[in-house]
Amino acid sequence: MCLAYGIAPRFHVRTGAYPYGNVAAYVASGRQRRKALTVSAEKTPCISAIDTTNFARQIVLDFEFAPVPKQRQRRGLRNEIIEVGAVKLDYHGNVMGEFSQFVQTEFTEGVAFPVRELTGISAVDTAMADPLYVVIKRFSDCIGRYSAQVVCWSGADRRQLLTECQAKHIDLSAFPTDWADLQAFYTSIMDVGSHGCVSLSDAATWFGIEFDESTGQAHSALADARVTAKLLKQMMDGDYHASPRAQEIRQRWGMGERAQTRLSSKCPELGDLLLKLKAEGR
């Protein structure tokens, strides 16, 4: 189901390969004045920009997969999508609608026990669902004619969709083509060092975001999309407050005692820019 609300003011946040030492110079240069905020994504090349200036909608998307038996794999398709969950946001991060659908598989018979335990999705759910081409068409209609950017937690969802649609000859011409990886941003901003990429669960715990159990259980596609949307909203607001549980994660990762809580502590000029934008009502 898609719900519509009013349009909020535009705000533009970019992630790109800019070292922190160059951020102030980039902002001070006047390019994208009052519209752009650039933060480091070192060691994560080819990251798309999360852009609410040039796109009317942000579509926060999550898939749940089931493995395809080796003897039935086609054209590199090792997994099939079994659930699509998405949250549609406006310029300012306000929720405008949600989408949630199970997907009927073509090569996978049933749902493997580990996947069923993790997601709560059963073989009956997928057997009674529509095939992927129908769900993608319905989802595209839900997005509407607005220019939209897809935001995911990591690049796995994009790779899965492209691989599966190619294997199943599904037309994606009406689907948004611009994708952004929110995981890369939080991996950078959380200062995780050698830990590598941050899981959605750890990022949510770090910033005090709870999974929404109204979807049935955590790790459903919609529950994950809702949490990712809340993290995106924090990013758009530019204010990051680590929860007391952030220290648990740091200890588990073998990191130091102090958790990074605000973007402005890394670059004060960015904090000043955010305050100015808020004062101007932008």
N, C-alpha and C positions, 0 to 999 in steps of 0.2 A: 504494500500500500504506500502511496506517495501522498504526502501532505505538503501544503504550500503556506508560507508566511511572507511577511514583508521583506524588502531588500534593505540590508544594512549598508553603511558606508564601506567603500573599498579599502583594503589594506593589502600590502604586497610584501611577502616574505620570501626570500630566496635562499636556497642552499647551493653553494658552489665551492669550487676548489680554491678558496681564498684563505691564506694563512691568517691567523688572528692578528699578527703584526701589521697586516695591510688593510684590515677592516676599516679602521678609523680614516685612513687616507681615501679609501673607496667611498665612504659615506660623505666625507668632507669635500670630495671632488664635485659634488652637486649632481652627479648622474642619478637619475631616478629619484630626484629630490622629493621628499615627503611621501615617497611611494615604496622605497626599497630598503630592505635590511638584509645584509649579507653576513652569514656566519660560516665558520670554517667547517669543511667536511674533508679534512686531510685524510689520506689513505683510502678515500672512497671516490674514485674517479667516475666520471660520466653520470653524475647525479642530476636528475632533472630539477628544475626550479619549482618550488611550491609557490604558485603565482595566482593571487587573487585580484590582480589588476587586469590581466588580459583574459581571464576566465571568469565567467559569471557564476559558476558552481564548482565546488570541490566534491568529488564523489569518493568517499572513503570506502574502500572495497576489501572484502576478505572472502577467500574460498576455503572450503574443507575438501580434502582429496581422499581418494581410496586407491590403493595400489592395484595396477593391472597385472594379472598373472603373466609371467615371462613368456609363456607360449602364445599369449594373445596380444602381446604388445605390437603396435603398428606405428610406423613412421616416428620412432623415438618416443612414443607415448607410454610413459611408465606409470602415470597416475591419471585418474579421471576425477573431474569436479563432481562432488556429490551435494554441495550446498553453496549457495551464493547469498552473502549478506552485505548490505551496503547502507551507508548513511549519507544523505545529501545535505550539504552545507551551503550557506550563502557567503557573500564576500567577507563577512565578519565572523564566521564560524557558528552561526545560528543554525540549528537543525531545521531543515525544510521538509524532510521526508525520510522514510526508510524502505528498504526492500529486503525480503527474505523468502527464499525458495529452495526446496530440495531439487535435485537434478537426477534424472534417470540415467543410469550408466549404459554403455553400449558393449564394452569389453569386459567389465568387471562384474562378476556374479556375486551378489550379496555385498556385505560390508564386513571386512576383516575384524576380528575380535578386538585388536588394539585400537583401531579407529572407532569402533562402536563404543568402547569403554571411554575413550577420550572425548568424543563428540556427542554421544547419545543418539547418533543417527543409526537407524536400523535398515535392514534389507527391505522391509515393507515401505519405509519412507521413500527410498529411491525407486522402488518398483512402481509405486503409485504416482510418481512425479512425472513432469514433462521432460523430454530430452533437452540437451543443452541448447540447441539452436532455437527452440521455442522460448526458453528462459532468457537467453541473451536478447532476443527480440523484445520480450516483455520488459526487460531491464532497460534497454535502450529507449523504449517508449516512456518509461518512468523518468529517465534523465531529462527527456524533452529536447527541444531544439536549441536550448541555451548552450553556449560554449562551455565545455566542462573539462576539468582535469581530474584524472584518477589518482588517488593517493592510497598507497598500500604500505604495510609494514614489511619491508624487504622487497626484493625484486622477484621472489618466487611466484607470486600470483600472476604477474605479467607473463613470465616465461610459460607458466602452465596454460594460461588462456591461449596464447599464440600457438603453442605446440598442439594443444588439443583441437583448436579450431582448424588448424592446417590439416591435421590427421582426419578430421571429420568433415572437411570441406564446408565449413561454416563461414558465411560472409560476415566480416567485421567492419564493413565500410561505414556503417552508421554508428559505430562505437567510438568513443573518444580515443584519440591516438597519443595524447600527452599523458605520461605517467610520472609520478614522483615517489621517491622512497623516503618515508618518514623515519625509518629505522636508522638510516645513515646520519640524519640530523641528530637524533638522540644519542647515538653512539659517540658522536663528537662532543655534544654539549654536556654529557655526563662524565666526560673525562675518564673513560674506563681503561686507558692505557693499553696494556697487552691483552686485555680480556677479549677483545674483538667485538663482534656485533652484539647488541643488547636484545634480549628477547622481549616480546610485548609484555609478558607477565612481569619481568623484572622492572621494566620502565614504568609500568602502572604502579607497582609497589613502591618504587623509588619516589614517585610524585603523588602518592596517596590516592590513587584512582582505583575504585573497586569495580570488579566485573559485575555486570547487570544480570542477576539471576532470573529476571523475568523472561528471558529467552529460553529457559529450560535448564541450562547449565553453562558454565564458562567453557570456552573453546567451541561454542557454536559460532558459525560465521557471523551472525548478527551481533552476538556479544563481543566478539573480537573487533568488529567494525565500530561498535559504539565506544569501546575503550580507545581505539586508535583515533577516533574523531575527537575525543576529549583531550588526547595528547596534542592533536593538531590545533585545537582551540587554544591550548596553553602556548603553543608556538606562535600563533597569530597574535596573542596578547603580549607575548614577550616577557612573561613573568613565570619563573620556575621556582616553586617552593618544595624542597625535598621534604618528604615525610620522615618521622622518626624511624620508620622501618628501612630507610635508605641505608642506614648503618649496617643492618643485617646483610644486605647485598654486598656492600663493600667488604665486610669481613669474609663472606663466602668467596668473594673473588680474590681475597688476599691483598686488598687495597688499604690505603691509610684510613685515618679516623674521620676526617672532615669531608662531608659530602658537598659537592658543588650545588648551590641552590639557585643562583640567578645568573642569567646571561650577562647582566650589566657588570658583574664582578670580574668577568673575563675582559670586558671592553667597556669602560665607563661611558665612552662616547655614544655607544648604542643605547645605553640606559637613558642618557639625556635626549637622544632622538625620539625614543618611545614616549617619554614624558611630554615632549613638544607635540608629537602627533596626537596624543590623548587630549592635550590642552586645546588643540585646534579642532577637536571633534572628528578626527580622521581615523 
